[in-house]
Amino acid sequence: MRYRGRATIRESDGILAIASAIGGRTYVCQGRLDGAKLNVYGDFEVEYSVEADGSLVGAWGNGGLETLTPIEKPIGTKLGYGHADDDPVGDDS
């Protein structure tokens, strides 16, 4: 399945909160960065690896994969990520 969306990641006290807008719905999860891994739980559970370019490659429990590609600022600030098979979403709204 292919999809596109936009994820916003915010950090507070070492916890990263991810809000993903996909197909008119918003999904929320949170987790902690552990080295180059980010495991998140909430509306969905995904284990992401942090790549050298700042992208997050996520492995879903059902075997699915996704890539969140940075389209805004580096880690440590508000992040905007595009969902979908390595294609960033160019929505600047």
Buried (B, 14 or more C-beta within 10 A) or exposed (E): EEEBBBBBBEBEEEEBBBBBBBEEEEBEBBBEBEEEEBBBEBEBEBBBEBBEEBBBBBEEEEEEEBBBBBBEEEEEEEBBBBBBEEEBBEEEE
